[in-house]
Amino acid sequence: MASTPHRDGWPELGMAAFDTAALQSLDDPADRVDQITESLKLFAAMSRLPSSQLDVMVLRRLWNRPPETVSALLGVPLAAVRSDERHATRFLESVLCPPPPPTEGNTP
């Protein structure tokens, strides 16, 4: 986190959207643009996570490290890694996949 550029007190992860495995696997320019857009949204949401959750998500989801390795790298209990990952996942889902508005009620 110390070496990551920050904007308004939050880590700036946007440049990482241009260097992902998902992007590198695509050949079609339109698919690449869609992937960059999706990655930018994800990284913007991730930058709002508390630092412990962000560290866990980067190591678990972006670097694909097992929970035990993340625990050892961060020097925190395995239960803390799992809890941080669970809370971060819920937050990201709420931001990136909000539920549709209710459709019930009186319709004019």
C-alpha positions in Angstrom: 0.0 0.0 0.0 2.8 2.4 0.7 4.1 2.3 -2.8 0.7 2.6 -4.4 -0.2 6.1 -5.6 -3.1 7.6 -3.7 -5.8 10.0 -4.7 -8.0 11.7 -2.1 -6.7 9.3 0.5 -7.6 6.2 -1.5 -5.2 3.9 -3.4 -5.3 4.5 -7.1 -5.6 1.1 -8.7 -6.9 2.2 -12.2 -3.7 1.5 -14.1 -3.9 -2.2 -13.0 -7.0 -2.5 -15.2 -4.7 -2.4 -18.2 -2.5 -5.3 -17.0 -4.8 -8.2 -16.1 -4.8 -11.8 -17.1 -8.4 -11.4 -18.3 -7.5 -8.6 -20.6 -4.4 -10.3 -22.0 -6.5 -13.4 -23.0 -8.7 -11.4 -25.3 -8.0 -10.6 -29.0 -11.2 -8.7 -30.0 -10.8 -5.0 -29.5 -14.4 -4.6 -28.4 -14.0 -7.4 -25.8 -10.9 -5.7 -24.6 -12.7 -2.4 -24.1 -15.5 -4.1 -22.2 -12.9 -5.9 -20.0 -11.1 -2.7 -19.2 -14.3 -1.0 -18.3 -15.3 -3.9 -16.0 -11.8 -4.0 -14.4 -11.8 -0.2 -13.8 -15.1 -0.5 -12.0 -13.8 -3.4 -9.9 -10.6 -1.7 -9.0 -12.4 1.6 -8.2 -14.7 -0.3 -5.8 -11.7 -2.3 -4.3 -9.9 1.0 -3.6 -12.7 1.8 -1.1 -12.1 -1.3 1.0 -10.4 -1.0 4.4 -6.7 -1.7 4.1 -6.8 -5.2 5.6 -9.6 -6.2 3.3 -7.9 -4.7 0.3 -4.6 -6.5 1.1 -6.5 -9.8 1.4 -8.4 -9.3 -1.9 -5.3 -8.4 -3.8 -3.5 -11.4 -2.6 -6.4 -13.8 -2.8 -8.2 -12.7 -6.0 -5.7 -10.8 -8.1 -2.6 -12.9 -7.2 -4.6 -16.1 -6.6 -2.8 -16.9 -3.3 -4.3 -19.5 -1.0 -5.7 -18.3 2.4 -2.9 -20.0 4.3 -0.3 -18.1 2.3 -2.1 -14.8 2.7 -2.3 -15.4 6.5 1.4 -16.0 6.6 2.3 -13.1 4.4 0.2 -10.6 6.3 1.0 -12.1 9.7 -2.7 -12.4 10.7 -4.8 -15.4 11.7 -6.4 -17.5 9.0 -9.8 -16.7 10.4 -9.0 -13.0 9.9 -8.2 -13.6 6.2 -11.4 -15.5 5.7 -13.4 -12.8 7.5 -11.8 -10.0 5.5 -12.4 -11.8 2.2 -16.0 -12.5 3.1 -16.7 -8.9 4.1 -14.9 -7.5 1.1 -16.8 -9.8 -1.3 -20.1 -8.7 0.1 -19.2 -5.0 -0.2 -18.0 -5.5 -3.8 -21.1 -7.4 -4.7 -23.3 -4.7 -3.2 -21.5 -2.0 -5.2 -21.0 -3.8 -8.5 -24.2 -5.9 -8.5 -26.9 -3.9 -6.7 -30.3 -5.6 -6.5 -32.9 -4.5 -9.0 -35.5 -2.0 -7.8 -38.7 -3.5 -6.6 -41.4 -3.9 -9.2 -44.3 -4.5 -7.0 -46.8 -1.9 -6.0 -49.5 0.3 -7.5 -49.0 1.0 -11.1 -50.9 4.0 -12.6 
